[in-house]
Amino acid sequence: MTLLRTHIGYSLRAARTAQGRTLRSVARDARVSLGYLSEVERGQKEASSELLNSICSALGLTLSSIMTDVAVELTAREAVTLTVVDAA
Amino acid sequence: MTLLRTHIGYSLRAARTAQGRTLRSVARDARVSLGYLSEVERGQKEASSELLNSICSALGLTLSSIMTDVAVELTAREAVTLTVVDAA
């Protein structure tokens, strides 16, 4: 099952690693614990909307840019799933 | 502050009312309580990723379609905010 938190985590991690930043640096700037950020990135914890904004801000990104990434990834994933189902 | 849960709530409510359906009907099909769905629609509660999938499924929508709506709305809202800031 495709979960929103999984894709939000992927996008946040991709943005952070593209910037060459550590979990510690982003967690500090976002004022969240390193463990919390790590769990959010791995899709193991739902980020509250407020803390998601803090993390986006710490990464210098807008919420819309992260959610656009998420929407594109979800759409691509669902297209692949439909193709596999059609082929079955 | 723009919150993700507010925009998810708007999109879910817009989809439900466009289908002419009641909270009760969608909550029953999604196997969530009416109060929970109402709070999610009003942006007062964060929907867990699993229950968001159940609500999308009850509405006959994909998660990607709801999240694309959310991304478009967030982008439009941020553009308006930037315009107001520029004009100030």
Backbone of each chain as nested JSON, in Angstrom:
{
  "chains": [
    {"id": "A", "residues": [
      {"number": 1, "name": "MET", "atoms": {"N": [0.856, -1.202, 0.0], "CA": [0.0, 0.0, 0.0], "C": [0.887, 1.246, 0.0]}},
      {"number": 2, "name": "THR", "atoms": {"N": [0.551, 2.183, -0.852], "CA": [1.294, 3.444, -0.915], "C": [0.856, 4.349, 0.228]}},
      {"number": 3, "name": "LEU", "atoms": {"N": [1.812, 4.777, 1.035], "CA": [1.478, 5.63, 2.174], "C": [2.036, 7.031, 1.964]}},
      {"number": 4, "name": "LEU", "atoms": {"N": [1.234, 8.019, 2.289], "CA": [1.68, 9.41, 2.131], "C": [2.964, 9.674, 2.91]}},
      {"number": 5, "name": "ARG", "atoms": {"N": [3.045, 9.171, 4.151], "CA": [4.232, 9.488, 4.959], "C": [5.516, 8.922, 4.354]}},
      {"number": 6, "name": "THR", "atoms": {"N": [5.398, 7.785, 3.648], "CA": [6.566, 7.207, 2.977], "C": [7.102, 8.18, 1.936]}},
      {"number": 7, "name": "HIS", "atoms": {"N": [6.2, 8.741, 1.147], "CA": [6.625, 9.627, 0.05], "C": [7.086, 10.989, 0.559]}},
      {"number": 8, "name": "ILE", "atoms": {"N": [6.45, 11.472, 1.615], "CA": [6.943, 12.718, 2.224], "C": [8.367, 12.479, 2.748]}},
      {"number": 9, "name": "GLY", "atoms": {"N": [8.59, 11.342, 3.381], "CA": [9.924, 11.017, 3.895], "C": [10.968, 10.942, 2.791]}},
      {"number": 10, "name": "TYR", "atoms": {"N": [10.622, 10.258, 1.683], "CA": [11.543, 10.164, 0.54], "C": [11.924, 11.56, 0.051]}},
      {"number": 11, "name": "SER", "atoms": {"N": [10.916, 12.41, -0.111], "CA": [11.165, 13.747, -0.681], "C": [12.025, 14.591, 0.243]}},
      {"number": 12, "name": "LEU", "atoms": {"N": [11.751, 14.505, 1.552], "CA": [12.554, 15.273, 2.502], "C": [13.999, 14.785, 2.516]}},
      {"number": 13, "name": "ARG", "atoms": {"N": [14.16, 13.46, 2.512], "CA": [15.529, 12.915, 2.525], "C": [16.262, 13.288, 1.235]}},
      {"number": 14, "name": "ALA", "atoms": {"N": [15.57, 13.193, 0.092], "CA": [16.204, 13.527, -1.193], "C": [16.645, 14.99, -1.198]}},
      {"number": 15, "name": "ALA", "atoms": {"N": [15.803, 15.869, -0.661], "CA": [16.144, 17.292, -0.629], "C": [17.351, 17.525, 0.273]}},
      {"number": 16, "name": "ARG", "atoms": {"N": [17.362, 16.851, 1.433], "CA": [18.473, 17.039, 2.37], "C": [19.791, 16.525, 1.795]}},
      {"number": 17, "name": "THR", "atoms": {"N": [19.769, 15.335, 1.211], "CA": [21.026, 14.766, 0.695], "C": [21.486, 15.543, -0.539]}},
      {"number": 18, "name": "ALA", "atoms": {"N": [20.547, 16.076, -1.333], "CA": [20.938, 16.901, -2.487], "C": [21.681, 18.147, -2.025]}},
      {"number": 19, "name": "GLN", "atoms": {"N": [21.383, 18.592, -0.818], "CA": [22.063, 19.771, -0.258], "C": [23.335, 19.394, 0.498]}},
      {"number": 20, "name": "GLY", "atoms": {"N": [23.621, 18.094, 0.577], "CA": [24.815, 17.625, 1.284], "C": [24.763, 17.896, 2.771]}},
      {"number": 21, "name": "ARG", "atoms": {"N": [23.547, 17.888, 3.338], "CA": [23.414, 18.22, 4.755], "C": [23.164, 16.974, 5.596]}},
      {"number": 22, "name": "THR", "atoms": {"N": [23.532, 17.075, 6.851], "CA": [23.329, 15.956, 7.776], "C": [21.956, 16.056, 8.432]}},
      {"number": 23, "name": "LEU", "atoms": {"N": [21.495, 14.925, 8.948], "CA": [20.267, 14.897, 9.748], "C": [20.393, 15.892, 10.905]}},
      {"number": 24, "name": "ARG", "atoms": {"N": [21.588, 15.893, 11.529], "CA": [21.796, 16.734, 12.702], "C": [21.594, 18.215, 12.374]}},
      {"number": 25, "name": "SER", "atoms": {"N": [22.14, 18.644, 11.245], "CA": [22.043, 20.048, 10.845], "C": [20.592, 20.458, 10.58]}},
      {"number": 26, "name": "VAL", "atoms": {"N": [19.892, 19.629, 9.832], "CA": [18.497, 19.975, 9.494], "C": [17.614, 19.895, 10.74]}},
      {"number": 27, "name": "ALA", "atoms": {"N": [17.844, 18.875, 11.563], "CA": [17.049, 18.728, 12.787], "C": [17.238, 19.952, 13.689]}},
      {"number": 28, "name": "ARG", "atoms": {"N": [18.476, 20.4, 13.798], "CA": [18.757, 21.57, 14.652], "C": [18.02, 22.804, 14.113]}},
      {"number": 29, "name": "ASP", "atoms": {"N": [18.15, 23.041, 12.797], "CA": [17.504, 24.223, 12.213], "C": [15.976, 24.142, 12.288]}},
      {"number": 30, "name": "ALA", "atoms": {"N": [15.452, 22.924, 12.218], "CA": [13.992, 22.744, 12.259], "C": [13.477, 22.66, 13.7]}},
      {"number": 31, "name": "ARG", "atoms": {"N": [14.411, 22.625, 14.643], "CA": [14.044, 22.484, 16.059], "C": [13.227, 21.225, 16.332]}},
      {"number": 32, "name": "VAL", "atoms": {"N": [13.667, 20.132, 15.692], "CA": [13.087, 18.819, 15.996], "C": [14.25, 17.921, 16.412]}},
      {"number": 33, "name": "SER", "atoms": {"N": [13.93, 16.81, 17.068], "CA": [15.015, 15.916, 17.473], "C": [15.522, 15.164, 16.25]}},
      {"number": 34, "name": "LEU", "atoms": {"N": [16.788, 14.763, 16.315], "CA": [17.381, 14.0, 15.22], "C": [16.608, 12.696, 14.999]}},
      {"number": 35, "name": "GLY", "atoms": {"N": [16.208, 12.045, 16.087], "CA": [15.462, 10.791, 15.97], "C": [14.128, 10.973, 15.272]}},
      {"number": 36, "name": "TYR", "atoms": {"N": [13.455, 12.075, 15.598], "CA": [12.156, 12.368, 14.967], "C": [12.343, 12.565, 13.464]}},
      {"number": 37, "name": "LEU", "atoms": {"N": [13.32, 13.399, 13.079], "CA": [13.543, 13.655, 11.655], "C": [13.9, 12.368, 10.917]}},
      {"number": 38, "name": "SER", "atoms": {"N": [14.734, 11.549, 11.554], "CA": [15.132, 10.288, 10.926], "C": [13.917, 9.384, 10.709]}},
      {"number": 39, "name": "GLU", "atoms": {"N": [13.044, 9.331, 11.703], "CA": [11.846, 8.486, 11.557], "C": [10.901, 9.036, 10.481]}},
      {"number": 40, "name": "VAL", "atoms": {"N": [10.784, 10.351, 10.416], "CA": [9.942, 10.961, 9.378], "C": [10.523, 10.635, 7.999]}},
      {"number": 41, "name": "GLU", "atoms": {"N": [11.832, 10.79, 7.846], "CA": [12.469, 10.522, 6.542], "C": [12.285, 9.069, 6.111]}},
      {"number": 42, "name": "ARG", "atoms": {"N": [12.288, 8.154, 7.085], "CA": [12.141, 6.733, 6.764], "C": [10.673, 6.31, 6.665]}},
      {"number": 43, "name": "GLY", "atoms": {"N": [9.762, 7.273, 6.807], "CA": [8.337, 6.959, 6.677], "C": [7.796, 6.185, 7.852]}},
      {"number": 44, "name": "GLN", "atoms": {"N": [8.495, 6.262, 8.983], "CA": [8.049, 5.499, 10.155], "C": [7.202, 6.339, 11.092]}},
      {"number": 45, "name": "LYS", "atoms": {"N": [7.196, 7.637, 10.864], "CA": [6.391, 8.51, 11.719], "C": [5.682, 9.532, 10.849]}},
      {"number": 46, "name": "GLU", "atoms": {"N": [4.42, 9.834, 11.197], "CA": [3.689, 10.898, 10.516], "C": [4.218, 12.23, 11.042]}},
      {"number": 47, "name": "ALA", "atoms": {"N": [4.673, 13.094, 10.17], "CA": [5.063, 14.439, 10.61], "C": [3.796, 15.255, 10.817]}},
      {"number": 48, "name": "SER", "atoms": {"N": [3.706, 15.971, 11.923], "CA": [2.567, 16.887, 12.064], "C": [2.749, 17.996, 11.036]}},
      {"number": 49, "name": "SER", "atoms": {"N": [1.645, 18.631, 10.654], "CA": [1.72, 19.698, 9.643], "C": [2.646, 20.816, 10.09]}},
      {"number": 50, "name": "GLU", "atoms": {"N": [2.626, 21.141, 11.382], "CA": [3.487, 22.213, 11.884], "C": [4.964, 21.837, 11.766]}},
      {"number": 51, "name": "LEU", "atoms": {"N": [5.301, 20.607, 12.162], "CA": [6.716, 20.21, 12.107], "C": [7.168, 19.988, 10.663]}},
      {"number": 52, "name": "LEU", "atoms": {"N": [6.246, 19.577, 9.792], "CA": [6.596, 19.469, 8.372], "C": [6.985, 20.844, 7.825]}},
      {"number": 53, "name": "ASN", "atoms": {"N": [6.254, 21.869, 8.23], "CA": [6.615, 23.235, 7.816], "C": [7.994, 23.625, 8.351]}},
      {"number": 54, "name": "SER", "atoms": {"N": [8.27, 23.266, 9.596], "CA": [9.581, 23.594, 10.177], "C": [10.705, 22.902, 9.411]}},
      {"number": 55, "name": "ILE", "atoms": {"N": [10.476, 21.654, 9.036], "CA": [11.515, 20.897, 8.311], "C": [11.714, 21.5, 6.919]}},
      {"number": 56, "name": "CYS", "atoms": {"N": [10.612, 21.832, 6.246], "CA": [10.722, 22.473, 4.917], "C": [11.498, 23.783, 5.045]}},
      {"number": 57, "name": "SER", "atoms": {"N": [11.17, 24.557, 6.043], "CA": [11.832, 25.84, 6.251], "C": [13.33, 25.631, 6.502]}},
      {"number": 58, "name": "ALA", "atoms": {"N": [13.672, 24.636, 7.309], "CA": [15.087, 24.339, 7.595], "C": [15.828, 23.94, 6.323]}},
      {"number": 59, "name": "LEU", "atoms": {"N": [15.1, 23.362, 5.375], "CA": [15.71, 22.956, 4.097], "C": [15.655, 24.089, 3.065]}},
      {"number": 60, "name": "GLY", "atoms": {"N": [15.045, 25.214, 3.438], "CA": [14.921, 26.33, 2.499], "C": [13.945, 26.045, 1.374]}},
      {"number": 61, "name": "LEU", "atoms": {"N": [12.968, 25.17, 1.646], "CA": [11.998, 24.781, 0.617], "C": [10.597, 25.187, 1.036]}},
      {"number": 62, "name": "THR", "atoms": {"N": [9.745, 25.39, 0.062], "CA": [8.341, 25.633, 0.381], "C": [7.63, 24.288, 0.562]}},
      {"number": 63, "name": "LEU", "atoms": {"N": [6.553, 24.337, 1.32], "CA": [5.718, 23.139, 1.464], "C": [5.194, 22.702, 0.098]}},
      {"number": 64, "name": "SER", "atoms": {"N": [4.863, 23.671, -0.757], "CA": [4.311, 23.312, -2.071], "C": [5.33, 22.549, -2.91]}},
      {"number": 65, "name": "SER", "atoms": {"N": [6.603, 22.893, -2.791], "CA": [7.593, 22.193, -3.623], "C": [7.738, 20.738, -3.174]}},
      {"number": 66, "name": "ILE", "atoms": {"N": [7.722, 20.516, -1.867], "CA": [7.802, 19.13, -1.373], "C": [6.533, 18.363, -1.769]}},
      {"number": 67, "name": "MET", "atoms": {"N": [5.372, 19.006, -1.639], "CA": [4.137, 18.286, -1.946], "C": [3.959, 18.07, -3.451]}},
      {"number": 68, "name": "THR", "atoms": {"N": [4.53, 18.948, -4.258], "CA": [4.503, 18.706, -5.701], "C": [5.354, 17.481, -6.031]}},
      {"number": 69, "name": "ASP", "atoms": {"N": [6.553, 17.381, -5.418], "CA": [7.381, 16.174, -5.581], "C": [6.589, 14.923, -5.197]}},
      {"number": 70, "name": "VAL", "atoms": {"N": [5.925, 15.012, -4.046], "CA": [5.174, 13.861, -3.537], "C": [4.063, 13.476, -4.52]}},
      {"number": 71, "name": "ALA", "atoms": {"N": [3.346, 14.479, -5.028], "CA": [2.236, 14.202, -5.958], "C": [2.756, 13.555, -7.246]}},
      {"number": 72, "name": "VAL", "atoms": {"N": [3.885, 14.045, -7.738], "CA": [4.468, 13.485, -8.968], "C": [4.902, 12.034, -8.73]}},
      {"number": 73, "name": "GLU", "atoms": {"N": [5.534, 11.781, -7.591], "CA": [5.986, 10.421, -7.27], "C": [4.801, 9.466, -7.099]}},
      {"number": 74, "name": "LEU", "atoms": {"N": [3.762, 9.938, -6.427], "CA": [2.575, 9.091, -6.229], "C": [1.921, 8.77, -7.569]}},
      {"number": 75, "name": "THR", "atoms": {"N": [1.838, 9.768, -8.442], "CA": [1.216, 9.567, -9.751], "C": [2.024, 8.562, -10.566]}},
      {"number": 76, "name": "ALA", "atoms": {"N": [3.362, 8.695, -10.533], "CA": [4.226, 7.775, -11.277], "C": [4.081, 6.357, -10.729]}},
      {"number": 77, "name": "ARG", "atoms": {"N": [4.021, 6.25, -9.407], "CA": [3.921, 4.929, -8.783], "C": [2.588, 4.262, -9.129]}},
      {"number": 78, "name": "GLU", "atoms": {"N": [1.514, 5.055, -9.094], "CA": [0.202, 4.481, -9.417], "C": [0.147, 4.081, -10.89]}},
      {"number": 79, "name": "ALA", "atoms": {"N": [0.826, 4.82, -11.766], "CA": [0.844, 4.474, -13.196], "C": [1.544, 3.134, -13.393]}},
      {"number": 80, "name": "VAL", "atoms": {"N": [2.644, 2.927, -12.66], "CA": [3.371, 1.655, -12.762], "C": [2.488, 0.522, -12.273]}},
      {"number": 81, "name": "THR", "atoms": {"N": [1.794, 0.738, -11.156], "CA": [0.926, -0.294, -10.59], "C": [-0.177, -0.663, -11.572]}},
      {"number": 82, "name": "LEU", "atoms": {"N": [-0.774, 0.356, -12.212], "CA": [-1.842, 0.099, -13.175], "C": [-1.316, -0.682, -14.37]}},
      {"number": 83, "name": "THR", "atoms": {"N": [-0.087, -0.356, -14.806], "CA": [0.492, -1.047, -15.951], "C": [0.71, -2.518, -15.628]}},
      {"number": 84, "name": "VAL", "atoms": {"N": [1.183, -2.779, -14.407], "CA": [1.416, -4.168, -14.001], "C": [0.088, -4.923, -13.936]}},
      {"number": 85, "name": "VAL", "atoms": {"N": [-0.939, -4.266, -13.407], "CA": [-2.254, -4.905, -13.317], "C": [-2.805, -5.184, -14.717]}},
      {"number": 86, "name": "ASP", "atoms": {"N": [-2.641, -4.214, -15.637], "CA": [-3.124, -4.395, -17.009], "C": [-2.438, -5.572, -17.692]}},
      {"number": 87, "name": "ALA", "atoms": {"N": [-1.152, -5.738, -17.372], "CA": [-0.369, -6.78, -18.038], "C": [-0.661, -8.164, -17.469]}},
      {"number": 88, "name": "ALA", "atoms": {"N": [-1.268, -8.196, -16.296], "CA": [-1.484, -9.484, -15.613], "C": [-2.657, -10.243, -16.244]}}
    ]},
    {"id": "B", "residues": [
      {"number": 1, "name": "MET", "atoms": {"N": [-0.165, 30.617, 8.761], "CA": [0.724, 29.545, 8.291], "C": [-0.102, 28.502, 7.526]}},
      {"number": 2, "name": "THR", "atoms": {"N": [0.412, 28.122, 6.38], "CA": [-0.263, 27.112, 5.567], "C": [0.036, 25.731, 6.122]}},
      {"number": 3, "name": "LEU", "atoms": {"N": [-1.009, 25.0, 6.439], "CA": [-0.818, 23.667, 7.004], "C": [-1.289, 22.589, 6.035]}},
      {"number": 4, "name": "LEU", "atoms": {"N": [-0.491, 21.535, 5.92], "CA": [-0.85, 20.45, 5.003], "C": [-2.226, 19.882, 5.326]}},
      {"number": 5, "name": "ARG", "atoms": {"N": [-2.505, 19.678, 6.624], "CA": [-3.786, 19.032, 6.971], "C": [-4.986, 19.892, 6.562]}},
      {"number": 6, "name": "THR", "atoms": {"N": [-4.81, 21.229, 6.552], "CA": [-5.894, 22.109, 6.124], "C": [-6.23, 21.841, 4.652]}},
      {"number": 7, "name": "HIS", "atoms": {"N": [-5.191, 21.723, 3.841], "CA": [-5.419, 21.544, 2.4], "C": [-5.894, 20.133, 2.067]}},
      {"number": 8, "name": "ILE", "atoms": {"N": [-5.411, 19.148, 2.81], "CA": [-5.94, 17.787, 2.609], "C": [-7.429, 17.788, 2.959]}},
      {"number": 9, "name": "GLY", "atoms": {"N": [-7.782, 18.447, 4.043], "CA": [-9.188, 18.521, 4.449], "C": [-10.06, 19.186, 3.398]}},
      {"number": 10, "name": "TYR", "atoms": {"N": [-9.583, 20.32, 2.87], "CA": [-10.332, 21.02, 1.812], "C": [-10.582, 20.092, 0.613]}},
      {"number": 11, "name": "SER", "atoms": {"N": [-9.52, 19.405, 0.203], "CA": [-9.624, 18.576, -1.001], "C": [-10.575, 17.409, -0.784]}},
      {"number": 12, "name": "LEU", "atoms": {"N": [-10.509, 16.805, 0.407], "CA": [-11.407, 15.68, 0.692], "C": [-12.858, 16.151, 0.74]}},
      {"number": 13, "name": "ARG", "atoms": {"N": [-13.073, 17.307, 1.391], "CA": [-14.448, 17.822, 1.474], "C": [-14.97, 18.201, 0.083]}},
      {"number": 14, "name": "ALA", "atoms": {"N": [-14.115, 18.838, -0.718], "CA": [-14.54, 19.235, -2.069], "C": [-14.91, 18.002, -2.891]}},
      {"number": 15, "name": "ALA", "atoms": {"N": [-14.121, 16.942, -2.76], "CA": [-14.409, 15.711, -3.517], "C": [-15.728, 15.099, -3.052]}},
      {"number": 16, "name": "ARG", "atoms": {"N": [-15.933, 15.088, -1.729], "CA": [-17.172, 14.487, -1.192], "C": [-18.394, 15.281, -1.613]}},
      {"number": 17, "name": "THR", "atoms": {"N": [-18.347, 16.596, -1.493], "CA": [-19.53, 17.398, -1.825], "C": [-19.772, 17.389, -3.341]}},
      {"number": 18, "name": "ALA", "atoms": {"N": [-18.707, 17.297, -4.132], "CA": [-18.881, 17.208, -5.591], "C": [-19.637, 15.929, -5.968]}},
      {"number": 19, "name": "GLN", "atoms": {"N": [-19.5, 14.908, -5.113], "CA": [-20.206, 13.632, -5.355], "C": [-21.592, 13.631, -4.707]}},
      {"number": 20, "name": "GLY", "atoms": {"N": [-21.93, 14.726, -4.026], "CA": [-23.232, 14.817, -3.362], "C": [-23.385, 13.815, -2.226]}},
      {"number": 21, "name": "ARG", "atoms": {"N": [-22.288, 13.471, -1.592], "CA": [-22.356, 12.457, -0.536], "C": [-22.284, 13.083, 0.845]}},
      {"number": 22, "name": "THR", "atoms": {"N": [-22.826, 12.364, 1.8], "CA": [-22.809, 12.836, 3.191], "C": [-21.542, 12.351, 3.894]}},
      {"number": 23, "name": "LEU", "atoms": {"N": [-21.203, 13.063, 4.992], "CA": [-20.119, 12.604, 5.861], "C": [-20.383, 11.162, 6.306]}},
      {"number": 24, "name": "ARG", "atoms": {"N": [-21.639, 10.89, 6.66], "CA": [-21.99, 9.571, 7.19], "C": [-21.673, 8.459, 6.18]}},
      {"number": 25, "name": "SER", "atoms": {"N": [-22.03, 8.71, 4.92], "CA": [-21.822, 7.707, 3.879], "C": [-20.335, 7.424, 3.661]}},
      {"number": 26, "name": "VAL", "atoms": {"N": [-19.553, 8.498, 3.565], "CA": [-18.118, 8.318, 3.304], "C": [-17.421, 7.711, 4.524]}},
      {"number": 27, "name": "ALA", "atoms": {"N": [-17.808, 8.18, 5.717], "CA": [-17.208, 7.64, 6.943], "C": [-17.499, 6.135, 7.048]}},
      {"number": 28, "name": "ARG", "atoms": {"N": [-18.725, 5.738, 6.727], "CA": [-19.078, 4.302, 6.798], "C": [-18.213, 3.5, 5.827]}},
      {"number": 29, "name": "ASP", "atoms": {"N": [-18.127, 3.975, 4.574], "CA": [-17.358, 3.233, 3.568], "C": [-15.861, 3.198, 3.898]}},
      {"number": 30, "name": "ALA", "atoms": {"N": [-15.377, 4.272, 4.544], "CA": [-13.944, 4.34, 4.892], "C": [-13.654, 3.648, 6.22]}},
      {"number": 31, "name": "ARG", "atoms": {"N": [-14.734, 3.233, 6.9], "CA": [-14.6, 2.606, 8.233], "C": [-13.882, 3.512, 9.226]}},
      {"number": 32, "name": "VAL", "atoms": {"N": [-14.255, 4.779, 9.184], "CA": [-13.782, 5.728, 10.199], "C": [-15.027, 6.331, 10.841]}},
      {"number": 33, "name": "SER", "atoms": {"N": [-14.861, 6.941, 12.008], "CA": [-16.022, 7.55, 12.651], "C": [-16.376, 8.846, 11.931]}},
      {"number": 34, "name": "LEU", "atoms": {"N": [-17.658, 9.2, 12.009], "CA": [-18.118, 10.438, 11.388], "C": [-17.373, 11.635, 11.981]}},
      {"number": 35, "name": "GLY", "atoms": {"N": [-17.158, 11.613, 13.288], "CA": [-16.467, 12.726, 13.949], "C": [-15.024, 12.868, 13.453]}},
      {"number": 36, "name": "TYR", "atoms": {"N": [-14.375, 11.724, 13.266], "CA": [-12.991, 11.751, 12.774], "C": [-12.946, 12.355, 11.378]}},
      {"number": 37, "name": "LEU", "atoms": {"N": [-13.813, 11.894, 10.485], "CA": [-13.812, 12.407, 9.111], "C": [-14.108, 13.902, 9.096]}},
      {"number": 38, "name": "SER", "atoms": {"N": [-15.056, 14.309, 9.929], "CA": [-15.409, 15.727, 9.992], "C": [-14.21, 16.563, 10.449]}},
      {"number": 39, "name": "GLU", "atoms": {"N": [-13.495, 16.077, 11.45], "CA": [-12.318, 16.813, 11.943], "C": [-11.213, 16.866, 10.886]}},
      {"number": 40, "name": "VAL", "atoms": {"N": [-11.025, 15.756, 10.173], "CA": [-10.015, 15.737, 9.099], "C": [-10.401, 16.747, 8.016]}},
      {"number": 41, "name": "GLU", "atoms": {"N": [-11.672, 16.742, 7.617], "CA": [-12.112, 17.672, 6.56], "C": [-11.928, 19.128, 6.971]}},
      {"number": 42, "name": "ARG", "atoms": {"N": [-12.112, 19.414, 8.265], "CA": [-11.973, 20.798, 8.738], "C": [-10.525, 21.145, 9.093]}},
      {"number": 43, "name": "GLY", "atoms": {"N": [-9.604, 20.207, 8.846], "CA": [-8.186, 20.476, 9.108], "C": [-7.856, 20.523, 10.583]}},
      {"number": 44, "name": "GLN", "atoms": {"N": [-8.724, 19.91, 11.393], "CA": [-8.491, 19.932, 12.846], "C": [-7.753, 18.7, 13.339]}},
      {"number": 45, "name": "LYS", "atoms": {"N": [-7.658, 17.693, 12.472], "CA": [-6.95, 16.472, 12.872], "C": [-6.066, 16.021, 11.715]}},
      {"number": 46, "name": "GLU", "atoms": {"N": [-4.879, 15.547, 12.041], "CA": [-4.003, 14.953, 11.031], "C": [-4.543, 13.555, 10.717]}},
      {"number": 47, "name": "ALA", "atoms": {"N": [-4.836, 13.281, 9.454], "CA": [-5.234, 11.919, 9.085], "C": [-3.979, 11.055, 9.027]}},
      {"number": 48, "name": "SER", "atoms": {"N": [-4.023, 9.876, 9.606], "CA": [-2.881, 8.969, 9.424], "C": [-2.861, 8.559, 7.952]}},
      {"number": 49, "name": "SER", "atoms": {"N": [-1.699, 8.169, 7.476], "CA": [-1.58, 7.79, 6.058], "C": [-2.519, 6.626, 5.716]}},
      {"number": 50, "name": "GLU", "atoms": {"N": [-2.651, 5.692, 6.66], "CA": [-3.537, 4.543, 6.399], "C": [-4.995, 4.987, 6.279]}},
      {"number": 51, "name": "LEU", "atoms": {"N": [-5.445, 5.863, 7.186], "CA": [-6.848, 6.289, 7.144], "C": [-7.089, 7.245, 5.971]}},
      {"number": 52, "name": "LEU", "atoms": {"N": [-6.074, 8.002, 5.576], "CA": [-6.213, 8.836, 4.381], "C": [-6.459, 7.945, 3.163]}},
      {"number": 53, "name": "ASN", "atoms": {"N": [-5.75, 6.825, 3.085], "CA": [-5.987, 5.895, 1.978], "C": [-7.409, 5.339, 2.023]}},
      {"number": 54, "name": "SER", "atoms": {"N": [-7.887, 5.033, 3.222], "CA": [-9.254, 4.493, 3.345], "C": [-10.288, 5.522, 2.888]}},
      {"number": 55, "name": "ILE", "atoms": {"N": [-10.051, 6.789, 3.249], "CA": [-11.005, 7.841, 2.874], "C": [-10.97, 8.047, 1.351]}},
      {"number": 56, "name": "CYS", "atoms": {"N": [-9.768, 8.069, 0.782], "CA": [-9.655, 8.204, -0.682], "C": [-10.387, 7.051, -1.369]}},
      {"number": 57, "name": "SER", "atoms": {"N": [-10.176, 5.86, -0.862], "CA": [-10.809, 4.686, -1.458], "C": [-12.332, 4.791, -1.359]}},
      {"number": 58, "name": "ALA", "atoms": {"N": [-12.831, 5.256, -0.218], "CA": [-14.281, 5.414, -0.04], "C": [-14.849, 6.439, -1.018]}},
      {"number": 59, "name": "LEU", "atoms": {"N": [-14.007, 7.384, -1.415], "CA": [-14.443, 8.417, -2.376], "C": [-14.19, 7.976, -3.82]}},
      {"number": 60, "name": "GLY", "atoms": {"N": [-13.595, 6.802, -3.993], "CA": [-13.301, 6.318, -5.344], "C": [-12.175, 7.094, -6.004]}},
      {"number": 61, "name": "LEU", "atoms": {"N": [-11.296, 7.666, -5.173], "CA": [-10.194, 8.481, -5.698], "C": [-8.859, 7.847, -5.343]}},
      {"number": 62, "name": "THR", "atoms": {"N": [-7.858, 8.157, -6.146], "CA": [-6.51, 7.721, -5.798], "C": [-5.892, 8.75, -4.848]}},
      {"number": 63, "name": "LEU", "atoms": {"N": [-4.922, 8.272, -4.069], "CA": [-4.173, 9.184, -3.2], "C": [-3.476, 10.248, -4.056]}},
      {"number": 64, "name": "SER", "atoms": {"N": [-2.973, 9.834, -5.226], "CA": [-2.247, 10.801, -6.073], "C": [-3.162, 11.928, -6.538]}},
      {"number": 65, "name": "SER", "atoms": {"N": [-4.419, 11.629, -6.813], "CA": [-5.311, 12.695, -7.301], "C": [-5.572, 13.72, -6.203]}},
      {"number": 66, "name": "ILE", "atoms": {"N": [-5.778, 13.246, -4.98], "CA": [-5.978, 14.182, -3.864], "C": [-4.702, 14.989, -3.623]}},
      {"number": 67, "name": "MET", "atoms": {"N": [-3.548, 14.326, -3.661], "CA": [-2.305, 15.038, -3.366], "C": [-1.917, 15.992, -4.496]}},
      {"number": 68, "name": "THR", "atoms": {"N": [-2.337, 15.678, -5.724], "CA": [-2.107, 16.625, -6.823], "C": [-2.951, 17.875, -6.595]}},
      {"number": 69, "name": "ASP", "atoms": {"N": [-4.207, 17.694, -6.191], "CA": [-5.064, 18.842, -5.832], "C": [-4.399, 19.686, -4.744]}},
      {"number": 70, "name": "VAL", "atoms": {"N": [-3.901, 19.004, -3.718], "CA": [-3.281, 19.704, -2.59], "C": [-2.058, 20.484, -3.058]}},
      {"number": 71, "name": "ALA", "atoms": {"N": [-1.23, 19.863, -3.89], "CA": [-0.004, 20.53, -4.369], "C": [-0.368, 21.762, -5.205]}},
      {"number": 72, "name": "VAL", "atoms": {"N": [-1.384, 21.637, -6.049], "CA": [-1.803, 22.767, -6.884], "C": [-2.323, 23.906, -6.006]}},
      {"number": 73, "name": "GLU", "atoms": {"N": [-3.128, 23.563, -4.999], "CA": [-3.675, 24.588, -4.098], "C": [-2.566, 25.276, -3.3]}},
      {"number": 74, "name": "LEU", "atoms": {"N": [-1.624, 24.483, -2.805], "CA": [-0.513, 25.061, -2.035], "C": [0.314, 26.0, -2.903]}},
      {"number": 75, "name": "THR", "atoms": {"N": [0.568, 25.586, -4.139], "CA": [1.363, 26.408, -5.056], "C": [0.64, 27.718, -5.343]}},
      {"number": 76, "name": "ALA", "atoms": {"N": [-0.67, 27.637, -5.575], "CA": [-1.457, 28.847, -5.858], "C": [-1.46, 29.764, -4.646]}},
      {"number": 77, "name": "ARG", "atoms": {"N": [-1.603, 29.163, -3.467], "CA": [-1.649, 29.976, -2.244], "C": [-0.307, 30.668, -1.992]}},
      {"number": 78, "name": "GLU", "atoms": {"N": [0.779, 29.943, -2.212], "CA": [2.104, 30.553, -2.011], "C": [2.358, 31.656, -3.038]}},
      {"number": 79, "name": "ALA", "atoms": {"N": [1.858, 31.486, -4.257], "CA": [2.027, 32.518, -5.286], "C": [1.298, 33.792, -4.868]}},
      {"number": 80, "name": "VAL", "atoms": {"N": [0.093, 33.643, -4.316], "CA": [-0.672, 34.807, -3.849], "C": [0.079, 35.491, -2.713]}},
      {"number": 81, "name": "THR", "atoms": {"N": [0.596, 34.694, -1.774], "CA": [1.332, 35.259, -0.637], "C": [2.547, 36.034, -1.12]}},
      {"number": 82, "name": "LEU", "atoms": {"N": [3.27, 35.488, -2.079], "CA": [4.465, 36.163, -2.604], "C": [4.083, 37.481, -3.28]}},
      {"number": 83, "name": "THR", "atoms": {"N": [2.956, 37.467, -4.01], "CA": [2.502, 38.67, -4.704], "C": [2.172, 39.77, -3.692]}},
      {"number": 84, "name": "VAL", "atoms": {"N": [1.519, 39.396, -2.617], "CA": [1.147, 40.371, -1.581], "C": [2.419, 40.931, -0.938]}},
      {"number": 85, "name": "VAL", "atoms": {"N": [3.384, 40.063, -0.667], "CA": [4.645, 40.517, -0.067], "C": [5.369, 41.464, -1.019]}},
      {"number": 86, "name": "ASP", "atoms": {"N": [5.382, 41.111, -2.319], "CA": [6.06, 41.958, -3.304], "C": [5.43, 43.353, -3.364]}},
      {"number": 87, "name": "ALA", "atoms": {"N": [4.088, 43.363, -3.211], "CA": [3.363, 44.635, -3.361], "C": [3.498, 45.51, -2.117]}},
      {"number": 88, "name": "ALA", "atoms": {"N": [3.907, 44.895, -1.011], "CA": [3.965, 45.64, 0.26], "C": [5.164, 46.611, 0.282]}}
    ]}
  ]
}
